[in-house]
Every structure is written in structure tokens, then in C-alpha cells.
Amino acid sequence: MGTLAVPALLLLLLWQSVWALDIPLEIRQPPTIIKQSMKEHIVDPKDTMVIECEAKGNPHPIFSWRRNGKYFNVARDPQTSMRRRSGTLDIYAWKNPEQYEAEYQCIASNEYGSAYSNKIRLRLYSKFTPVWPREILEPVVVSAGLPLVLSCDPPPGPPKPETYWMSSSFPTTQAVRQDRRVSMGINGDLYFSNVLFNDSATDYCCNARFPYKNVIQQKMPVVVKVLTTRTVAEAAPTWLSPTGSSSSIVVLQGEELLLECIAAGVPTPHITWTKDGEALAVTPRMKVKHFNKLIQIQRATFEDAGEYECTATNKISYIVHTITVRVKAAPFWLEKPTDLVLAPEENGRLVCRSDGAPRPTVNWFINGEPIESATPQPNRQVSGDTLSLRGVTAANTAVYQCNASNEYGYLLANAFVNVLHATPRILGPRNDLIKVIEGSRTLLDCRYFGSPVPDLRWSKYGQGNLEGNRFKTHSNGTLEIKRIRIEDQGTYLCVVSNIAGRDENQVRVEVKEPILIVTRPQSMRVMRGSDVRFECGVKADVTTPFTTTWMKDKKQHLTSVSLVILRLSLDESNLIITNVNRGDEGNYTCIIKSELDQKSASARLMVMDRPNPPTNLELSDPYERSVRLSWVPGDSNHSPITEYLVQYDDDDWLPGKWRNLSTYPGNLNSVILHLTPFTYYEFRVIAINEIGQSRPSRPSMRFQTSGAPPDVIPKNVKGVGTWRNNMEISWEWNGPHLKYLVWWRRRDSREEWKNATTKWLKYYIYDADTFTPYEIKVQAVNDFGLGPESPVVIGYSGEDRPVTAPLNLRVSDIESTQVTVHWDPVARSSIMGELKEYKVYYWRDSSQLRWHRVNRGMKSKAFADNGPEPSGVLTGLIPYSNYKMYIVATNNRYEGPPSNNIHFSTPEGVPSAPTSFRIQQRHLDSIYVDWDLPAEPNGIITGYSLKYQTVNATRGEELRVEEFPPNVTSFSVRRYDRYTRYRFSVAARTRIGIVIYYLFHCINTFCFLPNKHFELLSDVDFDNVCIHMRVHMLVDITTQGWFIGIMCAVALIVLILLIVCFIKRSRGGKYPVREKKDISLEPVDDKDQEGSFDYREEERGLQRGQPSMEAMMKRSDSDDSLVDYGEGGEIPFNEDGSFIGQYTGTRRDVRDLDFGGSLELHSPMNTIYSLA
């Protein structure tokens, strides 16, 4: 037993250390850091600096930070904030961002432990783009044949910039061409093994590109002067980089290794390499660059260590340099500790295996505290890189940190131990249906969790275990089926169990046959206009629907829309193209796709079509009457070109009228054209084959036969200033190939005419005085002479900004909505141009009502210059407000300086209409109205006036006025009856007056129901101070008056029918006819509970005859009154309008009714009692 227990324990420990946990977040657990920034975190201080730290746990972790090893109080730093339910820091360094360059560490904690992030070193990009210092570089003088090194010394990063050299030889700038003699070193310097005289033909400048700013900085160019000699002396090789006979390099594993050897000498030396005395073996990670001067090894490993020898050889001698490469390594993981979930009394271990050069030192921590200083636990043992736990308890629940470090770096890993009992559960979806293709690799998921670790078993139809051959169960619960077959179809059962319980899940698998294209489309070549059919025969699983899609050139999907546009149609999986043309040519791909599989096949369609148009038309050999035209033939589109048609356009004023000139054989592409004199020509060429004509080519350049001087005067000549000291002279186009001679002089001087020639339609005169008149004329010029001059016109140079502000700005005649503005005019000389207008800027600064907010938006109004005492009326002001104002003088281009601000206040005015008016019916006998304050009180509100009137055809109009103090904004109106219509108007008033707010709408009270609200939609006309409003009630149909009326009518008809029925039944009873004629039945006395009847009493009380049908109708009409049933209310009616009370015994005594005559009334209820 003892010999078997140890292997079992080791197996359990190994299982617990490698089992991949997937713990549901609803189960309590220590924190786990799931996202953090890189150890070297470089940010731009101009943006928000973000240091990420995200963690999960249950309860949700609480985050804190350390900076440079000390607690960092984020809440006390005004430039730093931490995101909600996250540890991510946002640093808004709007000042002194350098203070945040530090080492940060995030801590996520809950009641079960603390997890630590890596130490994140925050580094900043420079605020400004690094630049070379400004310096004057003296020319470098060197004799031919000697070596030369041009230093670059780029500005520092981070990160390190990319450098390259450019040569600037007029008129171009290009990269320096590198070869065996000239090359750039690793440090950015430019090395010349020997200098040639041609090296002095250019300037050299080093450029540095900073990727993070996407900018390029250029160093000052350096000039190289080469002194020539009759002969260049040969020289043995010498080392330029590195120097001496040996050097050493230390590189970290995984980084890039660069070995460089650059030698000088004449002739240029040749470089060769060896490693450890043997020829250098080139591997996929190794590249030899720069003509053997550089060895680049990607992702260096320990195998790359050794002695590398580079040899520089020329015909004079050779030299050798030895580079000793040592490969070191920052710590890297061999086995990273993983989270453990253990049941009480179970054993577990955390393994922290790492390696590096030198070998890392491993230190353990518990919740960030060194394990040596943590509370001792007898069941915990640390042995090097392994931490063992035996017979765990809840006290062992914590987050354990493993730190492996050497001089080149460190590794930090968090792994928690969570001690708990958990019933097995299967995570993810249940009872899945998975459809797969026969022969594919299939994965059936069964992620699970439990403590202790549950046992997992897969079976098919619940029988046996699936393991071996094509079945493999992974540690995360996934069942892998290799090359699945049709017979593998069925239901699979995943069962997980431990001592706490079990759970299971079913997965149903359907295996489908793969898609097979049995008939593939064939490539073809067809004539334009013919029909094409691409076949794509398919065999697929009968239970799996599939779709057929065709693509053209692997880009364009031929959808149902494009099928119509492109004259395409689908016949099952086959593609039919009718009337093909050149645009249909291309590769067509048939794609068969189902929900599980996809196959495709392609074919090419070539269409013989009209040729493509000729290109690159050129004119040469010009003569007075002829010119040679050449072109490049276009694609013949699989049909030979038989001839070319040359067309011309000689209409210079209305271009686009092409005429045929001549045709030429299809084997020519250069012909001589015979032309007429003194004509502008433009040519184009059309290619022709048996299919048809091509599109015309692009027109050639214009060609002119013998010509003459211009004879048309330039039109619409004018001069306008665009700046204070210039004038733009412009005119209309006068013809092609012309230049223009422009003349000008000041109008008020006797100076000579000045002129200039230009090919543009504008000419600018500079250094002109402000707003000065000039005489202008223009004439056209060509190679044959001058044209006629245009008439002299007067133009003005540009205007400048006025220099003086209007003075003595003041107001008078202040009214509630307007004032009169006065000011003193400015001197004409200060306008610096033509006085256009005076512009007043004003704004409402505040209301004289302190509580009223105002819009301070600025407005302006322009006034013309109307004499020596200018003034204007400013309208549209708001009463009872404080205004500010200033004025400026303007010319056609600028506004002058503003005057001083002045203040004025408008007196009280009449208020605006109330902003809203609402109507409600809270009771059947009243209407409730209320309103809001005016949008613009325009003074102190002294009260409200409400007018309302009834509009009735029989009574006439009645008008009532109610006055209210300013603090009352509601009123209740008592209604007279349900048919009365109302018209309301409401207004606010100030001490100045009142403006009526009209509501033009008549409201019938029978439309109202209790507690229904009405929405008022208004159309406002502020000029007439009148608001027209529409009332819209949102009610259910069962509450509408017309619906209730219909229901009442139906109930009335039913009632009449019942009465008639009872009367007929009573006449058919067995009693003497004489008694029926002489004695009327007495109504039932409701107070007589014994059921005895006294007819004599009825005879004494009611000596009346039997009622007529008219009387019955009157009774029914009375009973159907909305007043009786709606207001008075002992006889309720339900939603369908039926009078329930009439049939349940609640009724009126007939003695309470007055029928206006002596009647004998037979009540339906009395009739029933009489027959009892």
C-alpha cells in the first residue's frame, strides 16, 4: 500500500497543477489580473495617458496603485483618475507631464487575496519633434581615393528613429545609392571606402523618420569637395567600423543580432564571414545585407553565440576582425504557475519553472507579501521553484506570486489557490445539435467545473467510454473525433462527477455528405452578341440545402439585381449570359455553399468585340499645310483591325463638331494629314474591325496652320483691389494661344503708361496706394503681332481697414420695442475706401426682471450714410430689457474699429401670450383650465384676464370675464349642460396694457369625460398677437359620445320590444274581459314585502287610462337620459350602454312620473307580479 500511495499522490499533484481551470465568475474566487499594459509603456503626453489594469474575481476586486514602490493616492491627484469597476488609470497631464514618468504597479484585492500586475515603466514621447541643432557645416575636403565617414547623429527617441541618406543634386533629390564602396552603417553614418571625384557632384543630408509622430527631420546638408590627382594610389584594407582587430557583442535571446564590418581601401575591399573557423551557414533567420557588410539574425538564440570573423580583401592585402558574440537571456517560462481550485484536505502544488542566462532567482509571495514574512502555515512548503500544499484548508486561499529575475529582466506570475466544495457543473450551452461534414475533424465541447476535480466520461447513447482510435478526450472536456464518419452520427453524453454530485449534457451530431462539383464550368471564346452557358453540376447531401453563387473576377457577386443588369440568368446551378459584350469578359467562379461546406470552380470567358480606341496621339513634322499624326493601336479584342478613321475638329469657337478626314489601312499607325491654311485643328482616331468601330480616341493636341495677329478686342476689362496695396486687372478669354499686353497708369497723374505681358486672364499691380483710381487697357498678342487695344476703363486699388470709429454714439426716442440711434460721421479720409454703411451691433444684456433669463446673442443692423447728422431707427427690441450697443464704419471690404459701448434700457411693454393653455375636465359639472407664464413678460406681470363665452343657437352668446392676480394661473368653469360650446381667451397684463391670447375653438361639453386631458396644438401669429389652437383629445373609442349614443339607442329598442312582449303576454292570460276593461292593475308597492296587493287603493290613487305607445316612448326617452344615468346616478349603465338597473328591480315609482294626462300605466314589472 505504501509503495502505491506515493505514485498516486504524485499523479494527483501533477493533475492539479496542469488542469486548465474555467471557473464561473459567480463562484467566490480571489482576483485574477486579465489585462495590463506592457512593461515598457511609451505614450504621447499630448493625449490621455492610459495605464491599463483589469481584473476579475468574486467579490469584484478593489484596485490600488504603487508608483516607484510607494502607495500612489489616485484620488488626491487632480490630473489622474481611475475608471469605474476597473484599475485602469487615465492621466490628463495638461501640465508638467514629466512628473508621471515612473514605475507603476497595479494591485487588485478582495477578501480572498491580492493580485499584482507587472511593474509598468511609463515613458513619454517628447512633447516636441526632436530636431538636429542648428549648425553650419563646413564643406568636407578630401582627396580622391581616401576613405570618408559622414556622421548622422540622429536625435534620440524613444523610440529610436529610422535614418536614411539623401543626395540633392540639382534639380532632383534622391536616396544615396549604396554599393560595395558606399553604405550606411548601423549607427546611421555614411561610409565611403574610397572617394571618387563624382562624389562631389551632390550634397548629402541625413534624414530621421519618427514613426510615432509620422514626421521626418532633415539634418543640414554637408558639401563634399574631392581633390583630384593624376593617379589614385592603391591602398591596403583598413577597418572603418568596427575598429581594431577584435570586439564583442552581448545580445539578449529573442532580440535582433546585427554584425557589421566596413573596410576602406583601394580597390574597394571585399568582405567575407566565418563562424568558429568554419564557413557561415545561412539559416532562415539570417540575412546577409549591404554587399556582405552586414549580417542580420532575427530572434537570436544560444546557438548564435560564438566567434564571427570578417575578412576584408583586395589585391593589395587582407585584414581580419573577430567579433565575439555572447547570448544572454532575460527570464522566460518553462512552466508557469496556474490557478488551483482544491477541496478541503486535498493536496496541490504551484510550479514556477523558468530559465535564463544567468539562471533566474525565484522568489515566492503571498498576496504581495514575501513568503518568508507571511504567516507560517504547517501545510505549506517551498522547495525552490515549487510551492506544495498538503491537506488544504480555507486559510490557504490566497493569491501566490512567483517572481523569477536576473540582471536582464524579470517575470511575475499570479496564481491563486481557492479552497472550496463545488458540485460539478457543465458550462456553456446544453443539448446542442452539431452538423458536420463527413471526413472533417469534429470537436464536441463539454467545459466543466467542480471541486474536487470531477471525473469526465464521454459515451454514445450513454453506453461505454469513447477513447482511442479516432476519439480523444482533452483535459478541458472537449471530445475530438478525427475523420468523422456517417456511422458516428448520434447522441453523445458528457458526464462529470465528483463526491459532491454529478452533471451531464447531451450533444446530438448529424454527419452530412460533402458537396461535390461533378460538372465543372469550361473556359470559352465567343463572338460579341452571342449567348454563353457555364455549367456547374453539383452533388450534395439531400437533407442539406445549398445555394449557388456566381462571382466575376473573384470580386463582383452576381446577385439577383446584377443578373438583370448584366443580362444573366440562373438555370439551377448553371449560369447563362445572353448577348455578351466586352464587359462580360473575365473569370467566372461557381460557388456552392451550404451551412457546413463550400466548394468552387472557375472558367474564363473571352469575348471578341470592337477594338479599344487608339492612345497617345502625337503630332510631328509640322508644315504650313500638313502635319504627321501618330498613335498607339488599342487592343483588337481578338479580331484584327482592318482600318483607321481619322476625324478632325476645326471649329475653334464651338468645339465638338467632328468631321471625317480620311481612312487608312489597319497596319498603319503614322500618317501625313493634308490640311487647309490658317486653321486650328484637333484630331482623333477610330479603329475598325469586323465587329465594329471603337470608341474615338482622346483628341490630339491642337495644331494651327499659318496664322495672323489677333483682331478681337478683349472684353469686360476691369480693375478691382483684392488687398490694400494692389489691384487685380481682369478680362474675358479672347482666344487660344494668346498672350495679353496690359497697360495702366494713375488717373490723377501725368505719368507714362506702364505695361506687362501675361498669358493669364488676370494681372496684379502691387505697391499701389490705397483706393486709388487707375486708367487701364488691354490688348491681345500672338506670335504674329499685336491686336487692337481695348477702351480705357477706370479701376480702383484695394481698400484698407477704416482707422476711425464713429463718435458720440447715443440714442433717443426710447420706446418699448425701438430706439433712434445717432452718431457723428467719420472723416472720408479715414474710411480708406468707399463708405458703404454704418453698422450697429447690439445685444440684450439682461432683463430688468432679475429672475428672467435672456439670450445674449449679438445682432446687427446696417444704416446708410444719410447726411451730416446720421441716424437710424433700431426696431425689434424687447421691452423692459437692458441693452448694449456699439457702431462701426464699413467700406466694401472691411469694418472699422468699434466705438465705445453704450447702455440703454427699454421701458415696459405689453407681455407676450402665455406659453401654453390646457383644458381638463376633472368633474362632470365643471371644466378646469390652466396656463403658463408668458415667454416674454416685457414688464412686471400685474395679473391675468380670462374671457370665456358660451356659444349656443338658442340662448345666444354670453361673455364672461374673470380677473386674476399674477400668482393665479388656473380657473374652474361650471358648465350648464352637455350641449353647450365654449370659446376661451387668456391674456397677461402689465401696467402698460394687455394683449389678448385668443383660442378660436368651440368645445362641446358632451365630448368631455371625467379626468380626460386635452392637448392644445397652437399656430402662433405674433404680429396680430393671436394664437389659433386646435384641441385634440386622446381617448378610447368606448368613451366617445357617438359610441355611447349608439349603445343607448340599441338599449332603447330592446326595452321597447320587451314592453310590447309583456303587454301581449298579459292580454293572453285567463281572466274576465270585463274585469280587464273595468279594473286597472295596481302597481307593486316596493314596501310590501308580503306580496299582498290592494287594487282599490290603486283605484283611489290613480284613476287613469291605459298609457298610449307615445307615452311609453316618452318614458323610455326619459329613462335613457345621460343626466339620469350619468349624473344622478342610481341607475348605472355598463360599457355596452344597456340599462341594467331596469331589469334588476331598481326603478322609479310611477307616482313620481307626470305623463300630462289621465293614463293607466302597465309597468313591465307590475305585469310580472300580477301574473304570479
Buried (B, 14 or more C-beta within 10 A) or exposed (E): EEEEEEEEEEEBBEEBBEBEBEBEEEBBBBBBBEEBBEBEBBBBBEEEBEBBBBBBBBEBBBBBBBBEEEEBEBEEBEBBBBBEEBBBBBBBBEEEBEEBEBEBBBBBBBEBBBBBBBBBBBEBBBEEBBEBEEEEBEEBEBEBBBBBBBEBBBBEBEEEBEBBBBBBEEEEEEEBEBEBBBBBBBEBBBBBBBBBEEBBEBBBBBBBBBEBBEEEBEBEBBEBEBEEEEEBEEBBBBBBBBEEEEBEBEBBBEBEBBBBBBBBBBBBBBBBBBBEEEEBEEEEBBEBEBBBBBBBBEEBBEEBBBBBBBBBBBEEEBBBBBBEBEBBBBBBBEBBBBBBBBBBEBBBBBBBBBBBBEEBEBBBBBBBEEBEEBEEBEBBEBEEBBBBBBEBEEEBBBBBBBBBBBEBBBBBBBBBBBBBEBBBBBBEEEEBEBBBBBEBEBEBBBBBBBBBBBEBBBBBEEEEEBEEEBBBBEEBBBBEBEEBEEEBBEBBBBBBBBEBEBBBBBBEBBBBBBBEBEBBBEEBEBEBEEEBBBBBBBEBBEEBEBEBBBBBEEEEEBEEEEBEEBBBEBEEBBBBBBEBBBEBBBBBBBBBBBEBBEBBBBBBBBBBBBBBBBEEBEBEEEEEEEBBBBBEBBEBBBBEBBBBBBBBBBBBEEEEEBEEBEEBEBEEBEBEBEBEEEBBBBBBBBBBBEBEBBBBBEBBEBBBBEBEEBEEBBEEBBBBBEBBBBBBBBBEEBBEEBBBBBBBBBBEEEEEEEBEEBEEBEBBBEEBEBBBBBBBBBBBBBEEEEBEBBEBBEBBBBBBBBBBBBEEBBBEEBBBBBBBBBBEBBEEEBBBBEBBBBBBBBBBBBBBBEEBEBEEEEEEBEBEBEEEEBBBEBEEBBBBBBBBBBBBBBBBBBBBBBBEBBEBEBBBBBBBBBEEBBBBBBBBBBBBBBBEBBEBBBBBBBBBBBBBBBBBEEEEEEEEEEEBEBEEBEBEBEBEEBEBBBBBBBBBBBEBEBBBBBBEBBBEBBBBBEEBEBEBEBEBEEEEBBBEBEBEBEEEEEBBBEBBBEBBEEBBEEBBEEBEEBBEEBEEEEEEEEEBEEBBBBBBBEEEEEEEBEEEEBEEEBEBEBBEEEBBEBBBEEBBEBEBBBEEEEBEBEEEBBBEBBEEEEBBEBEEEEBEEEBBBBBBBBBEBBEE
